[in-house]
Amino acid sequence: MSRRLDLTSETNDKLFKTYNKFSNDHFNNKPRGMNFELATYHNYLSDSLSHLKKLSYDDFVSVKNKKQMKAVMQENFRLIMKSLVASSYIKTTGSWNKMRRSLQAAYKAAGLSDMSDEIADLKNPAPVSSRSHNTKKSKRIGKVTDELYSDFKDALIEKGDSEALQTIEIIRCFGIRPVELIKAEIIENNKEEGTVTLFIEGAKKTFKGKSLPKYKRGLDRTLTVKSTDMLQHALSLLGKYDHQSIQAIQAIQAIQAIQGRIGKLSRKLRPDSDKHLCFYSFRYTYGSNLKRNLYTLEGGRMESAAIMGHKNTSSISTYGHFSSGSLGAEIPKVDQDTINQVKDDVGRRFNKEGKNFDIGEAIRNREYRKDLNQGMTL
């Protein structure tokens, strides 16, 4: 079951300000303003409702309108603040910050700006050494072998789940994030040359980054891969989801539903395994293949980052491993404009910007520059 109570707008708009009202009240760099997109707004509200429900043990059946929601949030405010302090010791820094920002947005959306500002002013009370650092073993499969992929493909065909099969095929061929499927567009489908070219709008972009380049985190890119019959069939999925306005949320729900079916199938096919297949398993495998095939080539680090939609070369560090990549795996062609936007922060840390070198050996030899990022290194 999803941890969110609701991802649609209907319930949220009954209990909170609409997105348009919220943006008019709090966007445009107003004091203590918040800028984010529609889907993010409803994610924040739904996450906050889930958190509030866990704390108050209220099923919210009696909460029917904004006035009642405001009263519930006022009544539980001190409990919310205590939970933020307590959770700082069990959550990672990033996950705690996201939780705080979700609650901050929800209290503003309930018309409780003073309480929202108090949440925003709360600094993480846990010392860095006492916070969670995600040391638990990952439950996702990090490398999808040909045999595993074949087993899943056969099982999906048998179940008649063409939507899941199409989604996996596009992610497997292009290495994109699941959410990037929503806005992916076919630029060229050259059946004579046997290639397909997609324009992929990067998902990792801040709200400001879409209009101001300096705030960008992720990159748009154009990728070209070899075509197959299965990929041609999968391409019919693109354009199915309307990414305009509220339909973007419904598209996210559809992708989450597919992910749920894939996870359920993985547990059925591998009942004794503690790791299971998900969309990101294919992206991790993709990262390994890029490292294996491109990191020994001049400019390969920047090309890999561009293909993955990363602004910095360090971002791919968490995606797969050089040693587990398949030598000779198909590597897509990426447009040069995207490569030119990549910043080689890895090379900069070792005074080898734009050059190829063995990163692992450089770290072991302590060749990094300690003056960058307050001494933090790879």
Contacts in CASP RR format, 6 or more apart in sequence:
PFRMAT RR
TARGET T0000
AUTHOR 0000-0000-0000
METHOD contacts of the structure
MODEL  1
MSRRLDLTSETNDKLFKTYNKFSNDHFNNKPRGMNFELATYHNYLSDSLS
HLKKLSYDDFVSVKNKKQMKAVMQENFRLIMKSLVASSYIKTTGSWNKMR
RSLQAAYKAAGLSDMSDEIADLKNPAPVSSRSHNTKKSKRIGKVTDELYS
DFKDALIEKGDSEALQTIEIIRCFGIRPVELIKAEIIENNKEEGTVTLFI
EGAKKTFKGKSLPKYKRGLDRTLTVKSTDMLQHALSLLGKYDHQSIQAIQ
AIQAIQAIQGRIGKLSRKLRPDSDKHLCFYSFRYTYGSNLKRNLYTLEGG
RMESAAIMGHKNTSSISTYGHFSSGSLGAEIPKVDQDTINQVKDDVGRRF
NKEGKNFDIGEAIRNREYRKDLNQGMTL
2 256 0 8 1.000
3 47 0 8 1.000
3 50 0 8 1.000
4 43 0 8 1.000
4 46 0 8 1.000
4 47 0 8 1.000
4 49 0 8 1.000
4 50 0 8 1.000
5 11 0 8 1.000
5 46 0 8 1.000
5 49 0 8 1.000
5 50 0 8 1.000
5 53 0 8 1.000
5 60 0 8 1.000
6 12 0 8 1.000
6 46 0 8 1.000
6 49 0 8 1.000
7 42 0 8 1.000
7 43 0 8 1.000
7 46 0 8 1.000
7 249 0 8 1.000
7 252 0 8 1.000
7 253 0 8 1.000
7 256 0 8 1.000
8 42 0 8 1.000
8 246 0 8 1.000
8 249 0 8 1.000
8 250 0 8 1.000
8 253 0 8 1.000
9 18 0 8 1.000
9 19 0 8 1.000
9 42 0 8 1.000
9 246 0 8 1.000
9 249 0 8 1.000
12 42 0 8 1.000
12 45 0 8 1.000
12 46 0 8 1.000
14 64 0 8 1.000
14 65 0 8 1.000
14 66 0 8 1.000
15 45 0 8 1.000
15 49 0 8 1.000
15 63 0 8 1.000
15 65 0 8 1.000
15 66 0 8 1.000
15 68 0 8 1.000
15 69 0 8 1.000
15 110 0 8 1.000
16 22 0 8 1.000
16 45 0 8 1.000
16 66 0 8 1.000
16 69 0 8 1.000
16 106 0 8 1.000
16 109 0 8 1.000
16 110 0 8 1.000
17 25 0 8 1.000
17 66 0 8 1.000
17 108 0 8 1.000
17 109 0 8 1.000
17 110 0 8 1.000
17 111 0 8 1.000
19 38 0 8 1.000
19 41 0 8 1.000
19 42 0 8 1.000
22 41 0 8 1.000
22 108 0 8 1.000
22 109 0 8 1.000
25 108 0 8 1.000
26 32 0 8 1.000
26 33 0 8 1.000
26 34 0 8 1.000
26 108 0 8 1.000
27 33 0 8 1.000
27 34 0 8 1.000
27 35 0 8 1.000
29 35 0 8 1.000
32 113 0 8 1.000
32 116 0 8 1.000
32 117 0 8 1.000
32 120 0 8 1.000
34 101 0 8 1.000
34 104 0 8 1.000
34 105 0 8 1.000
34 108 0 8 1.000
35 207 0 8 1.000
35 208 0 8 1.000
36 44 0 8 1.000
36 105 0 8 1.000
36 207 0 8 1.000
37 207 0 8 1.000
37 248 0 8 1.000
38 245 0 8 1.000
38 246 0 8 1.000
38 248 0 8 1.000
38 249 0 8 1.000
39 248 0 8 1.000
39 249 0 8 1.000
39 252 0 8 1.000
40 207 0 8 1.000
41 105 0 8 1.000
41 109 0 8 1.000
42 249 0 8 1.000
43 102 0 8 1.000
44 101 0 8 1.000
44 102 0 8 1.000
44 105 0 8 1.000
44 106 0 8 1.000
45 102 0 8 1.000
45 105 0 8 1.000
45 106 0 8 1.000
45 109 0 8 1.000
47 98 0 8 1.000
47 99 0 8 1.000
47 102 0 8 1.000
48 102 0 8 1.000
48 103 0 8 1.000
48 105 0 8 1.000
48 106 0 8 1.000
49 60 0 8 1.000
49 106 0 8 1.000
51 80 0 8 1.000
51 83 0 8 1.000
51 99 0 8 1.000
51 102 0 8 1.000
51 103 0 8 1.000
52 58 0 8 1.000
52 72 0 8 1.000
52 73 0 8 1.000
52 76 0 8 1.000
52 80 0 8 1.000
53 59 0 8 1.000
53 60 0 8 1.000
55 76 0 8 1.000
55 79 0 8 1.000
55 80 0 8 1.000
55 83 0 8 1.000
56 72 0 8 1.000
56 76 0 8 1.000
56 79 0 8 1.000
58 72 0 8 1.000
60 72 0 8 1.000
62 68 0 8 1.000
63 69 0 8 1.000
63 72 0 8 1.000
66 110 0 8 1.000
69 110 0 8 1.000
70 110 0 8 1.000
70 111 0 8 1.000
70 112 0 8 1.000
73 80 0 8 1.000
73 106 0 8 1.000
73 107 0 8 1.000
73 110 0 8 1.000
73 112 0 8 1.000
73 115 0 8 1.000
74 112 0 8 1.000
74 115 0 8 1.000
77 107 0 8 1.000
77 112 0 8 1.000
77 115 0 8 1.000
80 103 0 8 1.000
80 119 0 8 1.000
81 118 0 8 1.000
81 119 0 8 1.000
81 122 0 8 1.000
84 96 0 8 1.000
84 99 0 8 1.000
84 100 0 8 1.000
84 103 0 8 1.000
84 119 0 8 1.000
84 122 0 8 1.000
85 122 0 8 1.000
85 125 0 8 1.000
87 96 0 8 1.000
87 99 0 8 1.000
88 96 0 8 1.000
88 124 0 8 1.000
88 125 0 8 1.000
88 126 0 8 1.000
88 131 0 8 1.000
89 126 0 8 1.000
89 130 0 8 1.000
89 131 0 8 1.000
89 132 0 8 1.000
90 132 0 8 1.000
91 99 0 8 1.000
91 131 0 8 1.000
91 132 0 8 1.000
92 131 0 8 1.000
92 132 0 8 1.000
92 133 0 8 1.000
92 134 0 8 1.000
93 124 0 8 1.000
93 128 0 8 1.000
93 131 0 8 1.000
95 132 0 8 1.000
96 124 0 8 1.000
96 131 0 8 1.000
97 124 0 8 1.000
100 119 0 8 1.000
100 120 0 8 1.000
100 122 0 8 1.000
103 116 0 8 1.000
103 119 0 8 1.000
104 116 0 8 1.000
104 119 0 8 1.000
104 120 0 8 1.000
105 116 0 8 1.000
107 113 0 8 1.000
107 115 0 8 1.000
107 116 0 8 1.000
107 119 0 8 1.000
108 116 0 8 1.000
124 131 0 8 1.000
137 274 0 8 1.000
138 275 0 8 1.000
139 274 0 8 1.000
139 275 0 8 1.000
139 276 0 8 1.000
140 275 0 8 1.000
140 276 0 8 1.000
140 277 0 8 1.000
140 278 0 8 1.000
140 280 0 8 1.000
140 281 0 8 1.000
140 284 0 8 1.000
141 148 0 8 1.000
141 266 0 8 1.000
141 275 0 8 1.000
141 276 0 8 1.000
141 277 0 8 1.000
141 278 0 8 1.000
141 281 0 8 1.000
142 275 0 8 1.000
142 281 0 8 1.000
142 284 0 8 1.000
142 285 0 8 1.000
142 320 0 8 1.000
143 281 0 8 1.000
143 284 0 8 1.000
143 285 0 8 1.000
143 288 0 8 1.000
143 320 0 8 1.000
143 324 0 8 1.000
143 325 0 8 1.000
144 172 0 8 1.000
144 277 0 8 1.000
144 281 0 8 1.000
144 282 0 8 1.000
144 285 0 8 1.000
148 277 0 8 1.000
149 172 0 8 1.000
151 269 0 8 1.000
152 168 0 8 1.000
152 262 0 8 1.000
152 265 0 8 1.000
152 266 0 8 1.000
152 269 0 8 1.000
152 277 0 8 1.000
153 165 0 8 1.000
153 168 0 8 1.000
155 265 0 8 1.000
155 269 0 8 1.000
156 162 0 8 1.000
156 164 0 8 1.000
156 165 0 8 1.000
156 168 0 8 1.000
156 265 0 8 1.000
157 165 0 8 1.000
159 265 0 8 1.000
161 261 0 8 1.000
162 233 0 8 1.000
163 237 0 8 1.000
163 258 0 8 1.000
164 258 0 8 1.000
164 261 0 8 1.000
164 262 0 8 1.000
165 234 0 8 1.000
166 233 0 8 1.000
166 234 0 8 1.000
166 236 0 8 1.000
166 237 0 8 1.000
167 178 0 8 1.000
167 181 0 8 1.000
167 234 0 8 1.000
167 237 0 8 1.000
167 255 0 8 1.000
167 258 0 8 1.000
167 279 0 8 1.000
168 262 0 8 1.000
168 279 0 8 1.000
168 282 0 8 1.000
169 230 0 8 1.000
169 231 0 8 1.000
169 233 0 8 1.000
169 234 0 8 1.000
170 176 0 8 1.000
170 181 0 8 1.000
170 184 0 8 1.000
170 231 0 8 1.000
170 234 0 8 1.000
170 235 0 8 1.000
170 237 0 8 1.000
170 238 0 8 1.000
171 178 0 8 1.000
171 181 0 8 1.000
171 279 0 8 1.000
171 282 0 8 1.000
171 283 0 8 1.000
172 282 0 8 1.000
172 286 0 8 1.000
173 225 0 8 1.000
173 228 0 8 1.000
173 231 0 8 1.000
173 234 0 8 1.000
173 332 0 8 1.000
174 184 0 8 1.000
174 198 0 8 1.000
174 200 0 8 1.000
174 223 0 8 1.000
174 225 0 8 1.000
174 332 0 8 1.000
175 282 0 8 1.000
175 283 0 8 1.000
175 286 0 8 1.000
175 287 0 8 1.000
175 307 0 8 1.000
175 308 0 8 1.000
176 184 0 8 1.000
176 200 0 8 1.000
176 283 0 8 1.000
177 202 0 8 1.000
177 203 0 8 1.000
177 204 0 8 1.000
177 283 0 8 1.000
178 255 0 8 1.000
178 259 0 8 1.000
178 279 0 8 1.000
178 280 0 8 1.000
179 203 0 8 1.000
179 252 0 8 1.000
179 255 0 8 1.000
180 200 0 8 1.000
180 201 0 8 1.000
180 202 0 8 1.000
180 203 0 8 1.000
181 237 0 8 1.000
181 238 0 8 1.000
181 241 0 8 1.000
181 255 0 8 1.000
182 241 0 8 1.000
182 243 0 8 1.000
182 248 0 8 1.000
182 251 0 8 1.000
182 252 0 8 1.000
182 255 0 8 1.000
183 200 0 8 1.000
183 201 0 8 1.000
183 243 0 8 1.000
184 198 0 8 1.000
184 199 0 8 1.000
184 200 0 8 1.000
184 201 0 8 1.000
184 238 0 8 1.000
185 198 0 8 1.000
185 199 0 8 1.000
185 238 0 8 1.000
185 239 0 8 1.000
186 196 0 8 1.000
186 197 0 8 1.000
186 198 0 8 1.000
186 235 0 8 1.000
186 238 0 8 1.000
187 197 0 8 1.000
187 198 0 8 1.000
187 199 0 8 1.000
187 222 0 8 1.000
188 195 0 8 1.000
188 196 0 8 1.000
188 197 0 8 1.000
188 224 0 8 1.000
189 196 0 8 1.000
189 197 0 8 1.000
189 227 0 8 1.000
189 232 0 8 1.000
189 235 0 8 1.000
190 196 0 8 1.000
190 197 0 8 1.000
190 227 0 8 1.000
191 227 0 8 1.000
194 226 0 8 1.000
194 227 0 8 1.000
195 224 0 8 1.000
195 225 0 8 1.000
195 226 0 8 1.000
195 227 0 8 1.000
196 224 0 8 1.000
196 225 0 8 1.000
196 226 0 8 1.000
196 227 0 8 1.000
196 231 0 8 1.000
196 232 0 8 1.000
196 235 0 8 1.000
197 222 0 8 1.000
197 223 0 8 1.000
197 224 0 8 1.000
198 222 0 8 1.000
198 223 0 8 1.000
198 238 0 8 1.000
199 220 0 8 1.000
199 221 0 8 1.000
199 222 0 8 1.000
200 220 0 8 1.000
200 221 0 8 1.000
200 222 0 8 1.000
200 223 0 8 1.000
200 309 0 8 1.000
201 220 0 8 1.000
202 218 0 8 1.000
202 219 0 8 1.000
202 220 0 8 1.000
202 221 0 8 1.000
202 309 0 8 1.000
203 218 0 8 1.000
204 217 0 8 1.000
204 218 0 8 1.000
204 309 0 8 1.000
204 310 0 8 1.000
204 311 0 8 1.000
205 216 0 8 1.000
205 217 0 8 1.000
205 218 0 8 1.000
206 215 0 8 1.000
206 216 0 8 1.000
206 217 0 8 1.000
208 215 0 8 1.000
209 215 0 8 1.000
209 216 0 8 1.000
209 217 0 8 1.000
216 311 0 8 1.000
217 311 0 8 1.000
218 309 0 8 1.000
218 310 0 8 1.000
218 311 0 8 1.000
219 306 0 8 1.000
219 309 0 8 1.000
219 310 0 8 1.000
219 311 0 8 1.000
219 338 0 8 1.000
219 341 0 8 1.000
219 342 0 8 1.000
220 309 0 8 1.000
220 338 0 8 1.000
221 306 0 8 1.000
221 307 0 8 1.000
221 309 0 8 1.000
221 334 0 8 1.000
221 335 0 8 1.000
221 338 0 8 1.000
222 334 0 8 1.000
222 335 0 8 1.000
222 338 0 8 1.000
223 307 0 8 1.000
223 332 0 8 1.000
223 333 0 8 1.000
223 334 0 8 1.000
224 332 0 8 1.000
224 333 0 8 1.000
224 334 0 8 1.000
225 231 0 8 1.000
225 330 0 8 1.000
225 332 0 8 1.000
225 333 0 8 1.000
226 330 0 8 1.000
241 247 0 8 1.000
241 248 0 8 1.000
241 250 0 8 1.000
241 251 0 8 1.000
241 254 0 8 1.000
242 248 0 8 1.000
242 250 0 8 1.000
242 251 0 8 1.000
243 251 0 8 1.000
259 278 0 8 1.000
259 279 0 8 1.000
262 277 0 8 1.000
262 278 0 8 1.000
262 279 0 8 1.000
263 276 0 8 1.000
263 277 0 8 1.000
263 278 0 8 1.000
265 277 0 8 1.000
266 276 0 8 1.000
266 277 0 8 1.000
266 278 0 8 1.000
267 276 0 8 1.000
270 276 0 8 1.000
283 308 0 8 1.000
283 319 0 8 1.000
284 319 0 8 1.000
284 320 0 8 1.000
285 320 0 8 1.000
285 325 0 8 1.000
286 308 0 8 1.000
286 319 0 8 1.000
287 304 0 8 1.000
287 308 0 8 1.000
287 316 0 8 1.000
287 319 0 8 1.000
287 320 0 8 1.000
287 325 0 8 1.000
288 319 0 8 1.000
288 320 0 8 1.000
288 321 0 8 1.000
288 322 0 8 1.000
288 324 0 8 1.000
288 325 0 8 1.000
288 326 0 8 1.000
289 325 0 8 1.000
289 326 0 8 1.000
289 329 0 8 1.000
289 331 0 8 1.000
290 304 0 8 1.000
290 307 0 8 1.000
290 308 0 8 1.000
290 316 0 8 1.000
290 331 0 8 1.000
291 304 0 8 1.000
291 316 0 8 1.000
291 320 0 8 1.000
291 321 0 8 1.000
291 322 0 8 1.000
291 325 0 8 1.000
292 322 0 8 1.000
292 323 0 8 1.000
292 324 0 8 1.000
292 325 0 8 1.000
292 326 0 8 1.000
292 327 0 8 1.000
292 328 0 8 1.000
292 329 0 8 1.000
293 325 0 8 1.000
293 327 0 8 1.000
293 328 0 8 1.000
293 329 0 8 1.000
293 331 0 8 1.000
294 300 0 8 1.000
294 301 0 8 1.000
294 303 0 8 1.000
294 304 0 8 1.000
294 331 0 8 1.000
295 301 0 8 1.000
295 304 0 8 1.000
295 322 0 8 1.000
295 356 0 8 1.000
296 356 0 8 1.000
297 303 0 8 1.000
297 356 0 8 1.000
298 356 0 8 1.000
299 354 0 8 1.000
299 356 0 8 1.000
300 356 0 8 1.000
301 313 0 8 1.000
301 344 0 8 1.000
301 346 0 8 1.000
301 347 0 8 1.000
301 354 0 8 1.000
301 356 0 8 1.000
302 313 0 8 1.000
302 339 0 8 1.000
302 342 0 8 1.000
302 344 0 8 1.000
302 354 0 8 1.000
303 334 0 8 1.000
303 339 0 8 1.000
304 313 0 8 1.000
304 316 0 8 1.000
305 311 0 8 1.000
305 312 0 8 1.000
305 313 0 8 1.000
305 315 0 8 1.000
305 316 0 8 1.000
305 342 0 8 1.000
306 334 0 8 1.000
306 338 0 8 1.000
306 339 0 8 1.000
306 341 0 8 1.000
306 342 0 8 1.000
307 331 0 8 1.000
307 332 0 8 1.000
307 334 0 8 1.000
308 315 0 8 1.000
308 316 0 8 1.000
308 319 0 8 1.000
309 338 0 8 1.000
310 316 0 8 1.000
310 342 0 8 1.000
311 341 0 8 1.000
311 342 0 8 1.000
311 343 0 8 1.000
312 342 0 8 1.000
312 343 0 8 1.000
312 344 0 8 1.000
312 345 0 8 1.000
312 346 0 8 1.000
313 342 0 8 1.000
313 343 0 8 1.000
313 344 0 8 1.000
313 345 0 8 1.000
313 346 0 8 1.000
313 347 0 8 1.000
314 345 0 8 1.000
314 346 0 8 1.000
314 378 0 8 1.000
317 346 0 8 1.000
317 378 0 8 1.000
344 353 0 8 1.000
344 354 0 8 1.000
346 359 0 8 1.000
346 378 0 8 1.000
347 353 0 8 1.000
347 354 0 8 1.000
347 355 0 8 1.000
347 357 0 8 1.000
348 369 0 8 1.000
348 372 0 8 1.000
349 368 0 8 1.000
349 369 0 8 1.000
349 372 0 8 1.000
349 377 0 8 1.000
349 378 0 8 1.000
350 357 0 8 1.000
350 359 0 8 1.000
350 362 0 8 1.000
350 367 0 8 1.000
350 368 0 8 1.000
350 369 0 8 1.000
351 367 0 8 1.000
351 369 0 8 1.000
352 362 0 8 1.000
359 378 0 8 1.000
362 368 0 8 1.000
363 377 0 8 1.000
363 378 0 8 1.000
368 377 0 8 1.000
368 378 0 8 1.000
369 377 0 8 1.000
370 377 0 8 1.000
END
